[in-house]
Amino acid sequence: MSQEHRQKSGFETRAIHAGYEPDPTTGAVIPPIYATSTYKQDGVGGLRGGYEYSRSANPTRTALEGALAALEEGERGFAFASGLAAEDTILRALTKPGDHCVIPDDAYGGTFRLFDKVEKLWGLEHTPAAVSDLDAVRAAVRPGTTRIVWVETPTNPLLTIGDIEALASVAHDAGALLVVDNTFASPYLQQPLVLGADIVVHSTTKYVGGHSDVVGGAVVVRDLDLAEAITFHQNSMGAVPGPFDCFLTHRGIKTLGVRMDRHCDNAEQVVEFLSSHPKVSQVIYPGLPEHPGHAVAARQMKRFGGMVSFRHADGEQAAVDACARAEVFTLGESLGGVESLIEHPARMTHMSVAGTDLEVPADLIRLSVGIETADDLLVDLDRALS
């Protein structure tokens, strides 16, 4: 498929074909796993295809990075060893000691830990603000020193929605960049670069890989100057994935569209069930009309995703016990895989924000709704909550 044809193609077509042409020698339709650390040069400095050392580039990774860029409608994609490695590389590449960032006031615990325990020691300051409140984000900006407005939408785990287009205006008015963590939505449901964001970041461990068998991260940009800075730091810092990890992630991408539709279908049934359950005091899902961000989510997302959070009517211990009783929903961290997961954020993924302004409710349960038979999920939740 030609590059021009691919650019005009639909999402699922790009997911299957972007980043790689069938091998000219064998006709292989899937990128090989190039398990090599170095490459024979055609004379000193004569690189064959631009490859010299696999920290700098590897053909399996090149294929994945091309696919990532195509899915987010960006110019350049970058693969990393984890989502946090991708985040750290962005910050090191685009900020310096003394700079400032705005972050979500209900950010993923690992992101908060990175800002608060790692980057802060390096001299990068941060201020939390609600991504749904443009005035709060604007007020958190420090004129002249804020370099990045960092948002998740939906956020983890409270599923708050930020208006990407409006947040881009706030960031750009301040001379800052807008970074959007698109992990929860996936490129299938939301494409922040199209809405004005400067950088998209993913934990590809989640929906992009989709099978709970590989850890990875991604960055996608349109601006080639940003791409140049990230390219330099990706190579200089070296937090890159190996070829087998790239192969698995790229394989997951090919079914992203069909998986996300099923995740959304099942999540909608779970939300309907939980909304009428006597042990549930609140269901948090952007697809609900009463969700404060519903209108914005409906405008900028294709559908509302496979993540559902809810609060147990009987408090913290009851929430913990419900997580332990689930069987089809596996008790575990992470999200976005084909299997359904259940967790207690306050004691698991978000322990790092305990005692801070980002602390999550103790009675909160977070579900990553998988692609199993929906009726089995509902029976399992009913048993866990009863």
N, C-alpha and C positions, 0 to 999 in steps of 0.2 A: 504494500500500500504506500502510495507517495505521501510525502510530508504535507503537501497541499490538501490532498484528500483526507488525511488523518485529522488535520485541523478543523475540517468542516464536519467531521463525524460526530455521532452521539457519544455519550459518556461510556456506555458499555462497550462500544466498538473501540474507543480509545483505551479503555482499561485492558482489553485483550491484545491490542496490536501495538500500542505506543511503546517506544523505547528500543525496539528490536526488529530487525528484518531477518527473515529466514537465512540461515547460514549459507553463504554462497558456495561452499565446498560440499556440504552434506545435505543441505536443505532443511536442517533441523529447525523446527518452528518455535522451540523453547530455548532461551538463552542457556548456553552451557555454564557449568560451575567451573570457573577458571581458578583452580586451586593452585595458584602460583604466587610467590612473593616478588619475583623479579622477572625481567624480560630481556631477551637477547637484542642488543642494539645493532643497527646497521651502520657500523662505524662509530667512533666516539661522538656522542651527542646525537646520533642518528636514530631517533625514536621511531619505532614501528607502530603507527596508529596513535602516537602520543603516549605510549605506556612505557614506564621505566621502573616503577616500584609500586606495589599494591596499596601502600598507604596513600599515595598520591592519586592513583586511579587503578581500577580493575574492570575488565569488560563486563563482568556480571553486575557490578555496581553501576556502571555506566548505563546499562539497560534499565535497571530499577530507577535511577535518577531521571532518565528520560520519561519514564512512565509517570513518575510523581509530578513532574512539571506539567505533563499533558493533562492529568486529572484536575489539577488546580488552575489550569489555564495560565500558567506562568511561563517564564522564559528559561529559568534554570532551576533544577531540583538538586538537592543534596541529601545523601543518606548518611545516617550516624548510628553509632552503636546502641544508643538509647534515646528516648525523648529528652531526658535531662542533659545528655551530651549535646544534643542539638540546641537546647536552650542556652547552655553555657557558652557554646561557640558563638551564637548570636550576640550575647552580651559582651564577650571578650572582643569580638570583631568590631562592634559598633558603639561601644561606650569606653570610658576611661575613668580612673579614680577621680572622684569629685562630681561625677555626673549623677543624675537622678532618674528614676523610673516610677511610673504609676502602675500598680498591680491590682488585680481584683481583690475585694475584701472577703471573697470566699473562694480563693484560688485552691488548686490542687495542693495537697500538703507537701509534695516533693518540690513543687515550684517555689512555694513559700520558703521551704528550708534552704533551697539554692540561693534565693535572694537574701535571706536573713542570716544564714550561718556561713555562707561561702562568699558571695559577691560583696556583702557588707564589709567583711574583713579586708577585701581588696580596695574598698573605698567607694563602692557604688551604693548610693542611698535609694530607698524606696518608700512610697507612701501608698497604703491600701485605699481603694475607693470602690464604691458600688458600680459595676459596669452598666447597670440599668439606669443610672442617674447621671445624665450628662453634666449637670451643674456640679455634682460631687467630683467627677473626673476633672472638670475644668478647674475646680478649686484646688485639687491636689497637685496640679501642674506647678512647677517652679520655673518661672520665666527665665530663660537663659541657661538653665542646667538640666531640665527634663529632656532626655534624648529619646525615650521610648515610652509609649503608652501600651501596656501589655494587657490583653484581655483574653478571657476564655468566654465562649458563648456557644452552647450552654456551659455554665460553670460546673465545677466538680466540688461538692456533690449536690449543691442546692439548685442546680439547673436554672440559674438566673440568665436572662437574655440581655445581651448588649446590642444596640443598633450599630452595626459595623459601619455603615455609610456615615452616620452622624459622628461616631467616635473618630473616624478618619479625619473629619473636618476639625474636630477639637484638637487632635494630635498635630495636624498639619498647620493649624493656626498658631500653635505654640512652637513650630519648628521642630517637632518631634516625629518619630516614625510610629506607625501603628502595627504592632505585632499581634496576630490572632492565633491562639491555640485552637485548632480546628479538630482536635482529637474526638470529642464527643459527637460532633455532627458527621464527620468524615467528608471527603471531597464530593461524595455522591449527593449529600443533602445540602451542602453549603460551600460556596467558593468565595472566600473573603477577598481575594485579589480583585475579583470582578466588581466588588462593592467598594473598593478604594483602599483596602489594607495594603501595607507595604511588604509585609512578610507573613507567611503562614508557617506554623510549626505543628508537628504531629508527634505523638508517640505512635509509631507504626506497629508497636506491640499490640495495639488495640484493634479497631475496626479495619484498618488498612491491611494488616497481616491476617487478622480475623480468625485464627485457629489456635491461639494460645500455645504456639510452639516456637516462637521466635521473639526476641527483644530487639527493638530498633527505634530510630527516630528519623525525622525528615524536616527539611526546610525548603520552602519554595519562594522564589522572588520573580518579579518582572524586571526590575531595574538592574542593569548590567554592572553599574558601579557597586551596588550592594552585593551582587553575585561575585564580583572580583574580591571584595573584602572577605566574604564568607569562604570562597575557594582557598584563599591564602591561609585563613585560620583553621579550616578543616584539615588541611595538609600539615600545618605547623603544630596543631594540638593533637591530631592523630586519632581522634575518637571515632574511628570508622568501623563499619560492620565488615565481617568476613564474607567471602563469596557465597558460602552456603546460606548464611543469614539473608543475604540479598536475594538469593534464589527463592527462598521460602516466602519472603515478603512480596516479591514480584508475583509469585504464584497466587498468593492471597488476593492481590489486586484484581486479578482476572474475574473473580466472582463477587467483587465488592457490591456492585449494583443489585444483583439478585439477593445477596445476603441482607443488605440494608432494608430492602422492601419487606423481607420476612421479619427482621428485627422489629420494624415499625408495626407491622401487622400484629405481632404477638404483644408488643408493648401496649398497644391500644386496648387489647382485650384484658391485659393485666390491670391497666388503669381503671377500666370500667368495673372490674371485679373489686379492686381495692376501694373504690369510691363509695361503695355501699357496705363495706365490711365494718362491723361494730367495733373491732379492735384497732381501727385506723382513724386517727384524728385529723390527718391531713395528707392528701396526695399531691406531690409536686411533679408536674409534667407540663412542658410547654404547649402540648396539644389541647389542654383543658382551656375552655373559654375564660375561666376565672383566673388563670395564671396571669400575673401582671405583665409578662412579656409575650403573651399569646399573639397579639397583633403584629409585633415586630418579627417574631419567629415565623409567622405565616407568610410574611412578606419576603424574608431573606432565606428561608429554608424550604426545601422541596417537601419534606415531611418532618416529623418532630422527634425522630430518633428512637433508640432502643434503651435509653437510660431512664429509670423511674426511681424517684425517692419518695419515701413516705415516713410519717411519724406514728409510732405506736401509742395508742391511747393509754396504755398502762405504764408507760415510762421506760426508763433505761434498761432495767434488768429484764423486763418483758421483751424488749427489742433484742437484747443479747440472746435470750432463750429462743426466740423465734428464729433467729439466724442459725442456731445450733440444731433446731428440729427439722429444718428444710433438708430434702433429699435430692430432688431433681435439680433444684437450685443449689449449686455447690458453694459451700462456705469458703470464700477465698478472695484475695485481693486481685486487682486488675479488672478488666472489662473488655467488651467488644469481641469476644470470641463466640464461636458457634454454640457453645454451651452456656446455660444461664448461671449467673453467679449472684450470691447474696453476701452482703457484708455490713458490719457496724462501723461506719466511718470514724466515730469518735475514738474507738479503741483500735482501729486498724489503719486505714490509709491516711487518716488525718490526725493521728496522734501528735504529729509535729506542730500542729497549730493550737494544741491545748493551752489554755491560759493566755491566749492572745486575742486580738480583735477578730481573728478569723476562726475562732473556735466554733465547731458545729454543734447542733443540738444533740444531747445525749440520747434522746429517744429516736434518732433518725436511723432508718435502714435504707441502704442503696441497692438497687437491683440493676444488673446488666441482663436484660432479657434476651435470651438466645433464640435459636431457630428450631427448637423442639416442637412437638405437637402442643398447641396452645392449651388444650384441655388438661394435659398432664401438668402444665405449669400452674394452672388455676387450682387444681386439686392439691398440689404440693403446698402452695401458699395458704390455702384454707387450713390444711393440717398444721402447718407451722404456726399460724396465728391463733389457732383454737386451743 
